[in-house]
Amino acid sequence: MKLPRRLRGVAYQTFYRLPHPLRRRLVRLIVPKYLVGAVTIVRDSEAPEPGRLLLLRQPPGRRWGLPAGLLKKAEAPAVGAARELAEESGVVLDPDALTPAVPNAIVHAKGWVDTIFLGEVPASTTPLVVDGGEVLEAGWFPLDDLPPLTPNTALLLGVYGMGPLAIQQTP
């Protein structure tokens, strides 16, 4: 059952204002097993190096993150990643167009697993559409000048050599 857009927006804004531990408990009441999410790192295929990333600002709106969400029961991770990407940003990619990142799964200490996928689209011809409830704003950001990121986004991007927490490779 899908809530009307306005009511859904109020529900998301209320949920994201709750302290993180309380949000996690509420999700676990609904989904009592280990939580599995799908995250998509989308790059602008037209941007010169170091490139640009698609980021979303979600309620309460202080920091930016990646398109992501929980998988539905029996949903394939790439299908869930493509679904969440479309729902949250309006960017439509076929699940087969997503490449599993290496490593493909990140196990978080707080009790969930994220499957990570990579995708590319031309930003100049790809409209970004957000609903104002679950996602307040979407935008393209240069990798060398990212906005303030959520802690989880900074950690996740760092695993893949991007963002402020990127693991520096020595030549």
Solvent accessible surface area in square Angstrom, and as a share of the most:
residue,aa,sasa,rsa
1,M,221,0.99
2,K,153,0.65
3,L,65,0.32
4,P,90,0.56
5,R,165,0.60
6,R,205,0.75
7,L,96,0.48
8,R,50,0.18
9,G,7,0.07
10,V,86,0.49
11,A,46,0.35
12,Y,63,0.24
13,Q,52,0.23
14,T,78,0.45
15,F,53,0.22
16,Y,49,0.18
17,R,157,0.57
18,L,50,0.25
19,P,86,0.54
20,H,70,0.31
21,P,76,0.48
22,L,75,0.38
23,R,49,0.18
24,R,54,0.20
25,R,173,0.63
26,L,67,0.33
27,V,29,0.17
28,R,73,0.26
29,L,142,0.71
30,I,142,0.72
31,V,61,0.35
32,P,103,0.65
33,K,153,0.65
34,Y,113,0.43
35,L,11,0.06
36,V,56,0.32
37,G,2,0.02
38,A,0,0.00
39,V,6,0.03
40,T,1,0.00
41,I,1,0.00
42,V,0,0.00
43,R,69,0.25
44,D,10,0.05
45,S,59,0.38
46,E,93,0.42
47,A,22,0.17
48,P,113,0.71
49,E,152,0.68
50,P,59,0.37
51,G,7,0.07
52,R,79,0.29
53,L,0,0.00
54,L,0,0.00
55,L,0,0.00
56,L,1,0.01
57,R,61,0.22
58,Q,42,0.19
59,P,5,0.03
60,P,52,0.33
61,G,12,0.12
62,R,182,0.67
63,R,120,0.44
64,W,24,0.08
65,G,8,0.08
66,L,13,0.06
67,P,1,0.01
68,A,35,0.27
69,G,22,0.21
70,L,73,0.36
71,L,35,0.18
72,K,119,0.50
73,K,202,0.86
74,A,110,0.85
75,E,31,0.14
76,A,54,0.42
77,P,51,0.32
78,A,25,0.20
79,V,69,0.40
80,G,0,0.00
81,A,0,0.00
82,A,9,0.07
83,R,48,0.18
84,E,14,0.07
85,L,0,0.00
86,A,35,0.27
87,E,82,0.37
88,E,3,0.01
89,S,0,0.00
90,G,26,0.25
91,V,1,0.00
92,V,122,0.70
93,L,29,0.14
94,D,86,0.44
95,P,39,0.25
96,D,137,0.71
97,A,56,0.43
98,L,11,0.06
99,T,78,0.45
100,P,74,0.46
101,A,2,0.01
102,V,135,0.77
103,P,66,0.41
104,N,53,0.27
105,A,49,0.38
106,I,27,0.14
107,V,106,0.61
108,H,23,0.10
109,A,112,0.87
110,K,119,0.50
111,G,13,0.12
112,W,35,0.12
113,V,24,0.14
114,D,17,0.09
115,T,13,0.08
116,I,0,0.00
117,F,10,0.04
118,L,64,0.32
119,G,6,0.05
120,E,109,0.49
121,V,10,0.05
122,P,51,0.32
123,A,13,0.10
124,S,88,0.57
125,T,101,0.59
126,T,23,0.14
127,P,97,0.61
128,L,53,0.26
129,V,95,0.55
130,V,47,0.27
131,D,30,0.16
132,G,37,0.36
133,G,5,0.05
134,E,16,0.07
135,V,0,0.00
136,L,55,0.27
137,E,73,0.33
138,A,20,0.16
139,G,14,0.13
140,W,38,0.13
141,F,42,0.18
142,P,52,0.33
143,L,25,0.12
144,D,110,0.57
145,D,102,0.53
146,L,34,0.17
147,P,23,0.14
148,P,82,0.52
149,L,12,0.06
150,T,45,0.26
151,P,97,0.61
152,N,59,0.30
153,T,10,0.06
154,A,10,0.08
155,L,104,0.52
156,L,8,0.04
157,L,0,0.00
158,G,3,0.03
159,V,62,0.35
160,Y,41,0.16
161,G,47,0.45
162,M,21,0.09
163,G,21,0.20
164,P,97,0.61
165,L,90,0.45
166,A,20,0.15
167,I,113,0.57
168,Q,147,0.65
169,Q,153,0.68
170,T,123,0.72
171,P,181,1.14
